[in-house]
Amino acid sequence: MPNKPATPSKNVRVPNDLWESAKAVAKSEGHSLSEVIRKMLAAYVEKRPEPGGKIGL
């Protein structure tokens, strides 16, 4: 399949104002919002202290 993305698409619910603000910040820093989200999710997973541990949000 031509132009097949390397990763599958996911759906999340995000308020429009937050999405647009995050997209603008990512663009101003030379990143895509998808790239920022992937990096943030990876950091979230890495911070987990141990299986079953919780991270305060």
C-alpha positions in Angstrom: 0.0 0.0 0.0 1.6 3.3 -1.0 2.1 6.0 1.7 1.2 3.5 4.5 2.0 5.1 7.9 4.7 3.4 10.0 2.4 3.4 13.0 -1.3 2.9 13.4 -3.6 5.8 13.9 -5.2 6.2 17.4 -8.2 8.2 18.5 -8.3 10.4 21.7 -10.6 13.0 23.0 -9.0 16.4 23.5 -10.7 19.8 23.9 -10.3 21.8 20.7 -8.6 24.8 22.4 -6.0 22.5 24.0 -5.4 20.7 20.7 -5.0 23.9 18.7 -2.7 25.4 21.3 -0.5 22.3 21.5 -0.4 22.1 17.7 0.8 25.8 17.5 3.5 25.3 20.2 4.7 22.1 18.5 4.9 23.9 15.1 6.7 26.8 16.6 9.3 24.4 17.9 9.6 22.6 14.6 7.7 19.4 15.6 4.5 17.8 14.6 1.9 17.3 17.3 2.1 13.5 16.7 5.8 13.6 17.5 5.2 15.5 20.7 2.4 13.1 21.8 4.6 10.1 21.1 7.5 11.6 23.2 5.2 12.6 26.0 3.7 9.1 26.1 7.1 7.5 26.1 8.2 9.7 29.0 5.0 8.9 30.9 5.7 5.2 30.6 9.4 5.5 31.5 8.6 7.5 34.7 6.5 4.6 36.1 8.4 3.6 39.2 7.5 -0.2 39.1 4.7 -2.4 37.9 1.6 -1.3 39.6 3.2 2.0 40.7 1.3 5.2 40.0 2.4 8.6 38.7 0.7 11.6 40.0 -0.9 13.7 37.3 
